[in-house]
Amino acid sequence: MYFLLLFFGLLAGVTTVLFGFGGGFVVVPVLYSVLIGLYGTDSQMGQSAMHIAVATSTCVMIFGAGLSTWRHHKAGTVQWDQVRPLLVFIAIGAIPGAAVAMALSGSWVRWVFVVYLGITIVDSLFRSGFTQEATRGIRPLGQATSAGTGVLIGAIAAFLGVGGSVITVPLMRRRGASMTAATAAANPLSLPMAVVASLIYAILAWDVGSFGPWHVGFIDLRACLVLVVGSWLGIRFGSRWIGKIPDSLHAKAYVALLGLVFLVMLLV
């Protein structure tokens, strides 16, 4: 199990630094599948598998998004003037997002995950501006738009256990950003959501019963540690490609990876 998580942690690190996924699109389906395979769907662990996967993903994301942010900052790819106005609002949005996820059954969370992925893929493929080469500068968001968008990003990302990439990358592409700039922004925008959501998944899960000594609420600490080590290796490896992937290819690879995760979550 742990060698499998280490490998997928490495993959999560690569997708975090190159696509801004925060690791959630890799960690959530993999950990969900592992828990179902080990414990079965009828056990307490199996019935809570989606919640555990989402909560553990947000905890792993604190490390992955933080380190990827530093790597992109050193490479000069983070456009902080676009990022800063959203940070506080994303943290605020993470509170209701995580709370609602805890209130719903794991099956509901899983199907919302699948549906949201499908909508994002279709939107990216068929609405103009995502897969085309970026040729203009980023148009800034207004103050009211920043507030509303930030809360929405935080809520959806915390609910699904994924980084802000699911909204921020398509949003910034439509506003003229290159894929490098869009994915670089997704990492610092994932960080406040990950911190707030992890605290909520740890603190507010006191009444769900014990999953064992290595769990804090819904967060699986052993799986988290293995995934963090893998993510660190993946981020170190993927950092060498920052800014070197052709823009159009980068965008198409982003959509292709979303499609792969969609199929995995649909079939498990």
Backbone as a ProteinNet text record, in pm:
[ID]
protein_1_A
[PRIMARY]
MYFLLLFFGLLAGVTTVLFGFGGGFVVVPVLYSVLIGLYGTDSQMGQSAMHIAVATSTCVMIFGAGLSTWRHHKAGTVQWDQVRPLLVFIAIGAIPGAAVAMALSGSWVRWVFVVYLGITIVDSLFRSGFTQEATRGIRPLGQATSAGTGVLIGAIAAFLGVGGSVITVPLMRRRGASMTAATAAANPLSLPMAVVASLIYAILAWDVGSFGPWHVGFIDLRACLVLVVGSWLGIRFGSRWIGKIPDSLHAKAYVALLGLVFLVMLLV
[TERTIARY]
82.4	0	85.9	187.9	264.5	357.1	407.4	486	397.7	272.9	177.9	152	130.4	105.8	229.3	348	471	481.1	450.4	455.8	355.8	233	132.3	155.1	221.6	263	362.1	455.8	550.6	476.8	379.8	300.3	222.7	170.9	98.3	189.9	315.7	410.9	438.1	452.1	475.9	355.6	235.7	116.1	91.6	135.2	120.1	205.8	332.1	423.3	401.7	354.7	338.1	195.2	95	-43.8	-124.9	-64	-133.6	-243.9	-244.9	-353.2	-356.5	-246.2	-242.4	-233	-227	-216	-349	-456.8	-586.2	-642.6	-620.5	-674.9	-605.9	-488.5	-420.9	-450.6	-434.2	-445.1	-585.9	-688.9	-825.9	-867.9	-859.6	-902.8	-816.2	-684.4	-595.9	-625.1	-630.6	-654.4	-794.7	-892.4	-1028.3	-1028.1	-961.2	-956.5	-883.7	-773.4	-696	-780	-849	-929.7	-1045.3	-1110.7	-1219.9	-1166.4	-1049.6	-990	-948.1	-897	-848.5	-960.7	-1060.4	-1159.5	-1299	-1324.7	-1457.3	-1553.1	-1657.6	-1749.1	-1839	-1857.3	-1951.8	-1889.3	-1757.3	-1689.9	-1698.8	-1666.2	-1665.5	-1564.4	-1447.1	-1344.4	-1390.7	-1455.5	-1503.7	-1612.2	-1703.5	-1811.4	-1759.1	-1644.8	-1584.6	-1467.9	-1449	-1330.6	-1317.6	-1428.8	-1420.5	-1385.4	-1443.8	-1411.1	-1263.7	-1213.8	-1073	-981.9	-1017.3	-935.9	-930.7	-1044.8	-1050.7	-974	-994.6	-928.5	-777.1	-733.5	-589.9	-528	-601	-553	-528.7	-620.6	-602.5	-481.3	-456	-339.9	-209.9	-204.6	-87.4	-64.2	-174	-167.4	-96	-101.3	-31.3	117	174	315.1	336.2	256.6	278.1	259.9	150.3	124.7	228.1	269.9	369.6	503.4	550.8	680.3	673.8	563.3	549.6	543.3	477.5	473.6	614.6	695.1	833	912.1	893.9	964.9	924.6	796.1	749.6	793.6	793.9	838.9	985.1	1068.6	1209.6	1226.4	1136.2	1143.2	1082.6	1018.7	960.9	832.1	759	637.6	508.7	515.3	394.6	366.2	249.3	209.5	131	204.3	147.1	37.9	42	-64.3	-199	-199.4	-322.5	-364.1	-267.2	-290.9	-336.5	-269.1	-294.5	-440.7	-512.6	-651.6	-744.6	-704.9	-792.7	-766.5	-650	-605.7	-701.6	-738.3	-824.6	-962.1	-1015.4	-1149	-1151	-1041.1	-1032.1	-1034.2	-961.6	-961.5	-1101.8	-1174.2	-1311.7	-1402	-1388.4	-1471.7	-1445.6	-1322.3	-1289	-1371.1	-1415.5	-1489.7	-1622.9	-1711.7	-1836.7	-1814.8	-1710.7	-1685.5	-1655.6	-1564.7	-1529.8	-1645.6	-1717.8	-1830.2	-1940.7	-1971.7	-2075	-2030.8	-1903.7	-1853.3	-1868.5	-1844.3	-1857.7	-2003.3	-2092.6	-2234.5	-2296.9	-2235.2	-2289.3	-2224.6	-2288.7	-2230.8	-2115.1	-2025.6	-1911.8	-1953.6	-2066	-2115.7	-2151.8	-2215.8	-2250.5	-2125.1	-2026.4	-1902.5	-1834.3	-1833.5	-1770.7	-1838.8	-1971.6	-2041.7	-2034.8	-2030.9	-2008	-1869.7	-1770.2	-1634.1	-1636.3	-1704.2	-1710.2	-1781.1	-1895.7	-1972.8	-1894.6	-1830.7	-1755.2	-1638.9	-1571.4	-1464.7	-1517.5	-1630.9	-1688.8	-1721.3	-1780.1	-1814.5	-1688.8	-1584.5	-1459.1	-1395	-1396.8	-1337.5	-1412.6	-1545	-1626.2	-1607.8	-1609.3	-1592.9	-1457.2	-1351.7	-1217	-1202.2	-1270.2	-1257.3	-1338.9	-1457.3	-1549.8	-1569.2	-1525.4	-1530.9	-1396.6	-1400.4	-1277	-1188.4	-1056.4	-962.4	-876.4	-914.2	-834.5	-718.9	-748.1	-643.4	-563.4	-605.5	-529.4	-408	-307.8	-186.9	-221.4	-169.9	-192.9	-108.9	-172.9	-101.4	-117.5	-186.4	-209.1	-182.5	-170.6	-147.2	-273.6	-256.9	-371	-454.1	-585.1	-676.3	-710.5	-685.2	-707.6	-855.3	-881.9	-1017.4	-1052.9	-1179.9	-1225.7	-1236.8	-1254.6	-1258.9	-1375.6	-1494.6	-1612	-1597.2	-1543.9	-1522.9	-1421	-1314.8	-1213	-1274	-1361.1	-1424.1	-1512.3	-1601.8	-1692.7	-1619.3	-1521.9	-1446.5	-1363.1	-1300.4	-1217.3	-1297	-1413.7	-1498.6	-1542.2	-1578.5	-1620.7	-1506.5	-1387	-1270.8	-1244.5	-1241.6	-1214.7	-1318	-1446.2	-1553.4	-1545.9	-1530.7	-1527	-1400.8	-1286.7	-1160.8	-1159.8	-1212.4	-1216.6	-1317	-1429.4	-1531.7	-1477.4	-1400.4	-1351.8	-1214.1	-1143.1	-1008.7	-905.6	-929.7	-837.1	-788	-684.9	-633.1	-723	-689.8	-767.8	-757.9	-673.5	-651.8	-780.9	-877.9	-999.8	-1077.4	-1058.5	-1124.7	-1024	-912.3	-819.8	-752.2	-715.1	-647.6	-740.2	-863	-953.6	-985.6	-1005.1	-1036.2	-923.8	-801.2	-688.6	-656.6	-681.5	-663.8	-759.9	-884	-981.8	-946.6	-868.4	-829.4	-693.9	-642.2	-522.5	-392.4	-395.1	-270.6	-214.8	-82.5	-18.9	-44.4	-25.4	-43.5	57.5	178.4	278.3	232.1	181.3	133.7	9.5	-81.5	-206.2	-180	-94.2	-65.3	21.3	107.6	188.2	98.3	-4.9	-97.7	-182.2	-212.3	-298.8	-237.7	-105.4	-40.9	-54.7	-17.5	-40.5	-188.5	-274.4	-418	-473.1	-403.1	-445.7	-406.2	-303.7	-246.4	-342.3	-405.5	-496.1	-615.1	-664.7	-774.6	-731.1	-610.5	-562.8	-546.6	-494.3	-474.6	-609	-701	-831.4	-910.6	-915.4	-993.8	-937	-804.1	-743.2	-782	-781.4	-821.6	-966.8	-1051.7	-1193.3	-1212.5	-1144.8	-1157.4	-1100.6	-1004	-946.5	-1032.6	-1079.8	-1148.6	-1295.8	-1364.7	-1509.3	-1550.7	-1453.1	-1485.5	-1483.6	-1494.8	-1484.6	-1595.3	-1707.9	-1822.5	-1840.4	-1738.7	-1754.7	-1699	-1644.3	-1583.6	-1435.3	-1364.7	-1219.7	-1183.1	-1088.9	-1037.4	-902.4	-856.7	-728.3	-635.7	-521.3	-430.5	-361.9	-359.2	-289.3	-383.8	-498.7	-593.9	-622.9	-627.9	-675	-800.6	-916.9	-1041.3	-1042.5	-1066.3	-1067.3	-928.6	-828.7	-696.1	-616.5	-572.7	-489.5	-343.3	-282	-148.1	-40.3	-51	50.1	46.4	-72.9	-84.4	-36	-69.3	-28.7	123.3	192.6	338	402	353.8	408.5	383.6	263.9	230.9	313.6	341.9	425.2	566.5	623.5	757.6	758.1	657.4	648	630.3	547.7	525.2	653.8	732.3	859.8	950	958.7	1039.4	983.8	850.5	787.9	806.1	796.9	814	957.6	1053.7	1194.8	1217	1156.5	1172.3	1100.2	975.3	895.5	939.5	1009.9	1048.5	1138.4	1213.2	1303.3	1227.5	1096.4	1016.9	933.4	945.5	868.2	900.2	795.6	812.7	869.6	893	957.3	861.2	738.3	641.1	566.5	556	481.2	338.6	292	168.5	48.9	28.6	-87.2	-80.6	38.6	56.8	31.2	75.4	55.1	-94.7	-171	-316	-385.1	-345.7	-407.7	-373.1	-250.3	-210.4	-291.2	-319.8	-401.7	-539.2	-602.9	-735.7	-729.8	-624	-609.6	-596.7	-522.5	-507.9	-640.3	-716.6	-849	-936.5	-927.2	-1005.1	-968.8	-840.2	-795	-849.9	-843.4	-895.5	-1046.9	-1115.1	-1259.9	-1296.2	-1222.5	-1249.8	-1223.5	-1114.6	-1082.4	-1193.9	-1237.4	-1341	-1476.2	-1498.2	-1624.8	-1631.1	-1514.9	-1511.7	-1487.7	-1426	-1396.2	-1523
-121.3	0	126.5	128.1	250.9	278.8	172.9	195.3	252.8	205.8	259.5	407.1	442.4	581.9	668	612.5	687.8	721.6	623	647.4	754.4	741.8	839.2	974.2	974.2	1099.7	1172	1096.7	1155	1214.1	1139.5	1188.4	1313.9	1315.3	1432.6	1553.9	1533.1	1643.2	1701.9	1615.3	1663	1742.2	1690.1	1761.9	1890.6	1893.7	2015.4	2127.4	2099.1	2204.9	2243.9	2150.6	2181.3	2219	2172.7	2198.4	2266.7	2287.6	2356	2274.6	2141.7	2058.2	2050.1	2080.7	2066.3	1920.7	1830.4	1688	1618.5	1695.4	1635.6	1547.5	1584.3	1505.4	1370.6	1356	1226.8	1157.6	1230.7	1171.9	1121.7	1200.4	1162.5	1030.7	1015.1	886.4	768.9	791.2	680.7	635.6	729.2	692.3	634.7	689	633.8	488.7	461.9	326	230.4	277.4	193	156.2	252.1	227	131.9	151.3	60.8	-79.6	-89.6	-220	-292.8	-218	-278.9	-315.7	-228.8	-245	-282.2	-263.6	-292.4	-175.7	-172.4	-58.1	-57.1	-173.4	-181.2	-153.2	-145.7	-119.3	29.5	63.9	204.7	282.2	221.6	287.4	303.5	200.2	207.2	312	320.7	419	562.8	578.3	711.3	733.3	642.5	646.7	779	831.2	955.2	1072	1075.1	1182.7	1176.9	1055.8	1039.4	1081.1	1041.6	1077.2	1227.9	1293.6	1438.9	1510.8	1468	1533.3	1513.8	1392.8	1365.9	1442.8	1453.6	1530.1	1675.5	1736.2	1877.2	1894.5	1796.9	1804.8	1792.4	1698.2	1683.3	1811.7	1875	1995.4	2111.4	2115.9	2222.6	2219.9	2100.9	2087.3	2109	2037.7	2044.1	2183.4	2249.2	2383.5	2482.6	2464.7	2554.8	2544.3	2421.2	2403	2444.5	2411.9	2451	2603	2668.7	2815.3	2872.1	2816.8	2863	2839.6	2723.6	2692.9	2789.7	2816.7	2909.8	3053.1	3088.6	3222.5	3241.8	3141.5	3149.5	3159.3	3092.6	3097.4	3226	3307.2	3434.2	3419.5	3309	3284.6	3321.8	3350	3386.3	3535.2	3568.2	3708.5	3747.2	3794.2	3817.5	3922.8	4015.5	4116.8	4055.5	3940.9	3869.6	3775.2	3731.3	3629.8	3690.4	3794.3	3848.4	3884.2	3948.1	3986.7	3868.7	3747.4	3631.2	3550	3567.1	3475.5	3468.2	3582.7	3583.7	3526.3	3560.3	3513.6	3362.6	3307.1	3162.2	3092.6	3148.3	3091.3	3094	3202.2	3213.6	3109.1	3094	2998.1	2854	2825.5	2687.8	2640.6	2732.3	2693.9	2628.3	2693.7	2624.4	2505.9	2512	2400.3	2271.6	2278.6	2159.7	2116.3	2212.9	2179.7	2106.4	2150.9	2085.1	1944.6	1929	1796.4	1698	1744.6	1657.4	1621.7	1711.6	1688.2	1588.9	1571.2	1480.9	1343.7	1244.5	1110.8	1107.6	1008.4	994.2	973.8	904.4	880.9	1012	1101.8	1231.7	1310.3	1310.2	1383.7	1328	1195.2	1132.7	1175	1172.2	1204.4	1353.7	1438	1580.6	1599.6	1526.3	1529.1	1492.5	1383	1335.2	1436.8	1486.8	1582.2	1711.1	1759.8	1884	1866.6	1751.6	1723.3	1723.9	1657.1	1651.2	1789.1	1874.8	2010.6	2089.5	2076.4	2148.5	2104.4	1973.8	1922.1	1973.7	1963	2008.9	2159	2235.2	2380.1	2416.1	2347.2	2376.1	2340.4	2236	2191.5	2276	2317.9	2376.6	2527.1	2586.9	2732.1	2786.4	2886.1	2937.7	3001	2991.3	3062.1	2974.7	2845.7	2764.5	2694.4	2623.3	2544.3	2622.6	2747.1	2828	2891.4	2922.1	2987.5	3123.5	3152	3281.7	3388.1	3497.9	3601.3	3739.6	3750.1	3880.9	3876.1	3991.4	3997.6	3965.9	3942	3906.2	4029.7	4017.8	4125.5	4108.6	4208.4	4194	4182	4117.7	4106.3	4230.9	4270.8	4379.6	4334.1	4428.7	4395.8	4304.2	4335.3	4252.6	4113.9	4108.9	3980.4	3896.3	3961.6	3889.6	3825.5	3899.6	3847.8	3727.2	3742.6	3633.5	3512.7	3537.4	3428.1	3355.9	3433	3372.1	3280.5	3325.4	3242.5	3115.8	3128.7	3013.2	2913.3	2963.9	2876.5	2799.5	2871.4	2806.9	2701.5	2732.2	2639.2	2511.4	2526.5	2408.4	2326.4	2394	2322.9	2246.6	2307.2	2238.7	2123.8	2142.7	2037.8	1914.9	1936.1	1825.7	1775	1851.9	1812.3	1831.2	1925	1952.2	2095.6	2129.9	2266.1	2362.5	2490.1	2591.9	2585.6	2495.9	2484	2462.2	2391.1	2356.9	2480	2591.2	2715.1	2818.2	2830.6	2939.9	2925.1	2802.5	2785.9	2820.9	2762.4	2805.8	2955.2	3009	3151.2	3238.3	3209.2	3291.2	3271.5	3151.7	3131.2	3219.5	3227.9	3310.9	3458.9	3494.9	3634.5	3664.8	3569	3595.3	3542.5	3465.2	3416.1	3297.5	3285.5	3164.7	3051	2926.8	2813.3	2817.4	2863.6	2873.7	2969.5	3086.9	3185.6	3135.5	3069.7	3021.4	2912.3	2816.5	2707.5	2755.7	2854.4	2911.3	2978.8	3048.1	3116.4	3017.4	2902.3	2804.7	2751.3	2744.6	2688.7	2777.1	2905.1	2987.5	3004	2996.9	3007.4	2881	2769.5	2645.1	2643	2717.1	2707	2749.7	2868.1	2903.6	2809.6	2760.7	2664.8	2536.4	2488.6	2363	2371.9	2483.5	2501.1	2502.8	2585.8	2599.5	2469.1	2407.8	2285.1	2171	2160.5	2054.5	2068.4	2190.7	2213.9	2171.6	2203.8	2168.6	2017.2	1950.6	1804.8	1735.5	1798.6	1739.6	1766.8	1889.6	1931	1889.2	1907	1885.9	1741.2	1651.6	1510.2	1431.5	1500.3	1435.3	1333.2	1345.8	1258.1	1143.8	1117.3	1012.1	877.5	870.9	746.3	744.4	650.1	643.3	553.4	601.7	519.2	458.1	481	427	537	497.2	595.5	687.5	650.6	731.8	825.2	850.6	941.6	1060.2	1176.6	1296.9	1340.2	1313.2	1333.4	1241.2	1300.1	1221.3	1211.5	1276	1278.9	1154	1079.3	960.6	1006.5	1010.9	1068.1	984.2	851.8	767.6	784.4	779.9	800.6	940.4	1038.8	1176.6	1188.5	1126.9	1134.7	1072.3	954.6	887.9	972.7	1027.9	1110.8	1239.8	1295.8	1416.5	1386.9	1273.5	1236.6	1220.6	1150	1134.1	1266.8	1355.6	1487.5	1568.7	1562	1634.3	1588.7	1456.8	1404.5	1449.5	1444.6	1483.3	1631.2	1716	1859.8	1890.9	1824.6	1843.6	1804.7	1693.3	1647.6	1739.4	1776.2	1854.6	1999.2	2051	2192.7	2227.9	2130.3	2157.9	2191.6	2161.2	2186.7	2313.3	2386.9	2510.7	2608.2	2650.5	2747.8	2692.1	2560.3	2502.3	2423.4	2403.9	2329.3	2428	2401.4	2491.1	2514.5	2638.1	2678.3	2593.4	2576.2	2500.7	2354.4	2295.1	2156.7	2145.5	2243.7	2247.6	2247.3	2328.2	2336.1	2204.6	2144.3	2017.9	1904.8	1904.8	1803.4	1818.4	1942.4	1969.6	1904.6	1925.8	1869.5	1716.9	1663.8	1518.5	1453.5	1517.4	1463.6	1467.4	1575.5	1581.8	1467.1	1439.9	1331	1195.8	1173.4	1047.4	1029.2	1135.6	1128.4	1107.3	1172.2	1155.9	1009.6	943.8	802.4	714	743.7	662.8	673.5	796.6	816.3	762.3	758.7	706.8	554.8	489.7	344.2	275.7	346.3	277.8	259.6
0	0	0	89.6	105.9	-12.4	-76.6	-198.1	-309.1	-314.4	-412.3	-384.6	-257.5	-222	-248.6	-225	-252.1	-400	-485.9	-630.3	-672	-624	-662.8	-594.7	-479.3	-419.5	-509.1	-566	-662.1	-781.4	-833.5	-945.7	-906.7	-782.7	-734.4	-727.6	-686.9	-681.7	-818.6	-918.2	-1055.6	-1105.5	-1084	-1132.2	-1053.2	-928.2	-848.8	-904.6	-928.8	-972	-1117.8	-1201.9	-1344.3	-1382.6	-1305.1	-1342.5	-1231.8	-1115.9	-1007.5	-943.8	-963.9	-914.4	-762.2	-696	-551.7	-508.7	-603.9	-573.8	-555.6	-534.6	-502.5	-611.8	-736.6	-845.7	-858.1	-796.2	-790.8	-658.3	-548.4	-414.9	-385.8	-417.2	-380.9	-446	-578.9	-636.4	-593.1	-578	-538.9	-396.2	-302.2	-163	-144.8	-214.9	-211	-258.1	-369.6	-424.6	-330.6	-270.3	-177.8	-55.5	2.5	122.2	93.3	-21.8	-59.9	-82.1	-147.2	-172.9	-45.9	52.6	175.5	271.6	283.9	389.7	340	209.4	156.6	179.6	101.9	106.6	228.9	295.8	406.7	543.3	549.6	676.6	710.7	836	875.3	792.1	769.6	690.1	545.3	491.2	353.5	335.6	432	423.1	435.6	501.1	517.7	422.8	324.8	239.5	164.2	112.2	36.1	126.6	247.1	341	381.9	407.8	446.5	332.1	209.4	93.2	73.2	85.5	67.2	178.2	304.2	417	411.2	381.2	372.7	256.8	147.5	32.1	68.2	142.9	179.7	270.2	356.7	444.5	364.7	272.4	185	104.7	69	-14.1	55	187.7	259	222.1	224.7	188.5	39.3	-42.7	-187.4	-244.7	-206.7	-257.5	-205.5	-79.3	-22.4	-92.6	-113.4	-179.4	-326.1	-393.6	-534.2	-549.3	-454.1	-456.6	-448.8	-358.7	-344.5	-473.2	-535.6	-660.8	-771.2	-782.9	-886.4	-854.6	-727	-688.7	-727.1	-700.8	-737.6	-889.1	-962.8	-1109.1	-1165.7	-1079.3	-1123.8	-1201.6	-1181.4	-1261.2	-1188.4	-1057	-982.5	-999.2	-1051.3	-1065.6	-940	-840.1	-708.4	-708.5	-801.8	-806.3	-841.2	-908.2	-939.1	-826.3	-747.4	-645.3	-512.9	-467.4	-332.4	-305.7	-401	-369.9	-341.3	-379.7	-364.5	-238.5	-175.4	-70.9	48.1	104.3	222.8	189.9	74.1	36.8	14.6	-36.2	-53.3	82.4	179.1	314.3	374.3	351.2	401.1	335.1	204.1	131.7	170.9	218.2	256.6	375.9	460.3	581	545	468.9	433.9	342	256.8	165.7	240.3	337.9	416.6	505.2	562.2	650.1	574.6	454.1	373.2	333.4	297.7	260.5	375.5	497.4	613.7	642.4	606.1	633.2	535.3	418.6	317.2	327.2	270.2	266.6	168.1	187.3	97.4	-46.8	-68.2	-203.7	-273.1	-198.6	-255	-292.2	-203.8	-231.2	-355.4	-366	-482.5	-612.4	-614.4	-738	-771.8	-670.7	-698.1	-758.9	-706.9	-761.2	-909.5	-942.7	-1081.9	-1171.7	-1126.6	-1207.8	-1230.2	-1124.6	-1140.1	-1237.3	-1228.7	-1323.7	-1466.3	-1487.1	-1621.8	-1675.3	-1592.4	-1635.2	-1670.7	-1588	-1612.4	-1743.4	-1770.2	-1894	-2016	-2013.4	-2126.7	-2149.5	-2040.9	-2051	-2110.2	-2067	-2116	-2263.4	-2307	-2446.1	-2543.6	-2501.3	-2597.9	-2584.5	-2470.9	-2465	-2511.7	-2598.8	-2658.1	-2551.7	-2574.1	-2489.6	-2401.1	-2383.4	-2292.3	-2363.3	-2470.7	-2534.9	-2638.2	-2668.7	-2763.6	-2696	-2776.3	-2726.6	-2666.6	-2547	-2484.2	-2552.9	-2593.4	-2668.8	-2606.7	-2494.5	-2434.6	-2285.2	-2224.9	-2081.7	-2003.8	-1872	-1788.1	-1756.8	-1776.8	-1738.3	-1590.9	-1506.7	-1362	-1326.4	-1213	-1161.6	-1079.9	-1082.8	-998.8	-853.8	-762.7	-620.3	-585.8	-635.5	-606.1	-668.1	-789.7	-857.1	-782.3	-730.5	-653.5	-529.3	-461.2	-339.4	-371	-467.7	-502.6	-557.2	-645	-704.7	-599.9	-510.2	-406.9	-314.9	-270.1	-183.1	-256.9	-383.8	-463.6	-481.2	-511.9	-528	-399	-286.8	-158.8	-123.4	-147.2	-112.7	-195.9	-326.7	-414.8	-390.2	-378	-358.4	-226.3	-118.7	10.8	8.9	-56.9	-65.9	-138	-243.9	-325.8	-284.5	-200.8	-159.8	-268.3	-357.7	-467.2	-454.4	-529.5	-525.5	-600.4	-589.8	-658.5	-809.4	-858.9	-1003.1	-1081.1	-1020.4	-1093.3	-1138	-1068.6	-1109.9	-1158.4	-1086.8	-1117.8	-1253.4	-1290.5	-1419.8	-1536.2	-1543.9	-1651.7	-1646	-1524.9	-1510.3	-1565.1	-1526.3	-1569.1	-1716.5	-1768.4	-1913.4	-1991.9	-1944	-2013.7	-2004.2	-1904.5	-1886	-1947.3	-2025.9	-2105.4	-2050.7	-1942.5	-1882.4	-1959.1	-1959.4	-2011.5	-1913.5	-1958.2	-1868	-1754.3	-1782.4	-1676	-1567.7	-1607.4	-1509.9	-1437.1	-1509.6	-1448.6	-1346.4	-1380.6	-1286.7	-1171.2	-1196.7	-1088	-985.7	-1030.8	-939.8	-860.8	-919.9	-854	-724.6	-717.2	-597.7	-474.4	-478.2	-359.1	-326.3	-426.6	-400.5	-334.7	-349.3	-283.7	-136.5	-100.6	33.8	145.7	139.9	250.3	261.4	147	149.2	219.2	188.3	244.4	396.2	444.8	589	662.2	613.7	679.6	672.4	554.3	537.9	622.3	630.9	711.6	858.1	909.1	1047.7	1070.6	973.7	987.6	982.8	888	878.3	1001.8	1068.6	1188.4	1311.5	1325.4	1448.1	1450.6	1339	1339	1314.6	1302.5	1280.3	1411.3	1524.6	1655.5	1680	1612	1642	1543.1	1459.8	1358.3	1404.1	1522.4	1568	1536.9	1596.1	1579.4	1461.7	1379.8	1270.5	1307.8	1429.8	1472.4	1520.6	1580.2	1640.6	1541.5	1414.6	1313.8	1239.4	1297.8	1234.6	1325.9	1266.9	1336.3	1263.3	1322.2	1249	1127.8	1011.9	888.3	824	880.1	817.1	856.2	756	775.5	777.3	895.5	910.5	842.1	847.4	783.2	631.8	575.7	431.1	393.7	477.7	452.7	447.6	543.2	549	425.2	385.1	266.3	141.2	129.9	13.7	11.2	127.6	134.4	85.6	128.5	81.5	-70.2	-122.9	-267.5	-338.1	-280.9	-341.1	-347	-240.2	-237	-351.9	-372.5	-482.7	-617.5	-631.5	-757.1	-788.1	-686.2	-706.9	-747.1	-684.1	-722.1	-867.9	-909	-1046.9	-1145.2	-1113.2	-1206.4	-1219	-1118.9	-1120.6	-1238.3	-1287.5	-1398.8	-1527.9	-1531	-1651.3	-1641.6	-1532.3	-1517.8	-1631.1	-1702.1	-1809.2	-1938.1	-1945.5	-2064.1	-2153.1	-2109.7	-2190.5	-2280.4	-2411.2	-2499.8	-2448.6	-2457.5	-2392.4	-2434.7	-2564.2	-2612.4	-2567.7	-2573.1	-2528.6	-2378.4	-2303.9	-2159.4	-2126.8	-2199.7	-2177.1	-2212.2	-2323.3	-2364.2	-2268.1	-2216.3	-2118.7	-1989.4	-1950.1	-1831.9	-1847.3	-1961.9	-1986.3	-1993.2	-2054.3	-2065.4	-1927.8	-1838.5	-1703.2	-1627.3	-1645.8	-1585	-1636.3	-1765.5	-1824.5	-1766.1	-1741.3	-1683.4	-1541.4	-1461.9	-1325.5	-1326.8	-1420.6	-1435.2	-1458.1	-1546.6	-1576.3	-1454.7	-1384	-1265.2	-1160.9	-1131.4	-1030.3	-1075.1	-1206.2	-1258.5	-1246.5	-1255.2	-1263.1	-1129.4	-1031.3	-904.9	-820.7
[MASK]
++++++++++++++++++++++++++++++++++++++++++++++++++++++++++++++++++++++++++++++++++++++++++++++++++++++++++++++++++++++++++++++++++++++++++++++++++++++++++++++++++++++++++++++++++++++++++++++++++++++++++++++++++++++++++++++++++++++++++++++++++++++++++++++++++++++++++++

